[in-house]
């Protein structure tokens, strides 16, 4: 299926973003535990964590889209010939998009 060709790459991107966020969070924890943390460094680490979480969310959204395509194809494949013909031949309505 075409819909899942990029899924492994997107999943790897999700893992990568979360790993970076985890690393930044560990650095922030160490910085704060030092007792006299540098506010600028802490702010930079917090922003880096935010950036990585946003990147992870983008990857997750793309994976959700991929899953929706896979689910739609699976639903179409499970239709009987008559139902498939009806879905193709009949114009969509508000009850049957």
N, C-alpha and C positions, 0 to 999 in steps of 0.2 A: 504494500500500500504506500502511496505517495505521502500520505499524511504523517507517517511515523518516521520518514527518512531523516529528519532533523532532530528527532526526539533524543537520541543518545547524546548529541552535541549540546542540546539545551539542558539535559540533565547534568552533564559534566559541568556546564557553565553554572548551574545552580549550586552544585557541590563546591565548585571553586569559590564562588561568591561567599557561601556560608563559611568555608574554611578561612578565608581572609577576614571575615567579620569576627570569627572566633579568635583568630590571632590578634586582631586589634583589641578585642575585649580582654584578652589575657594581658596585653601590654598595659591597658588602662588599669586593670586590677593591680598589677605590679606597681604602676606609677602612683596609684592612690594609697597602696599599702606602705609606700616609702615614708609616709608621715608628712612630708613637705612637698606635695606634688606641684609641678609646674602647670599653672592654669592654661597656658597656651598649648602645651603638649596634650593636656587632657582634652581640651576643646577640639584639637585636631584629630585625636583618636575617636572621640564621639562622632565627629563628622565623617570620618572614614568608616566607622561602623554603620552609620546611616546610609552612606553611599553603597556599601556592600549589600545591605539589606534591601535597598531599592533595586539593585541589580539582580538580586536573588528573586525578588518579587516579579520582575520582568521575565525572568527565565521560567518561573512558576506559571505565570499567566500564559506564556507560549505553550507550556506543556499542557495546561488546561485546554487550550484551543486545539491542540493536537489530539487530546483525549476525546474532545467533543466530536472531531471529525471521525475518529476511529469508531466511536459509539454510533454515529449516524450511518456509517457504512455497514456496521454490524446489524443495525435495525433494518436497513434496506435489504441486506442479504437474507434476513429472516422472513421477509414478506413472501406471501404466496404469489404466484404469477398473476392471479386476478387482482390482488391488492396492489401489486407493483404497477400493473397496467392502469388501474384506477387512479393511483397516485400520480402517474405521468399524464394521463388523459384529462383528469378533472382539474379545473382551475382551483388554486388555493382559496380557502375562505378563512374567516376569522376563527372558525372552529377547527379547521384543518389546514394549518399553514403549510 
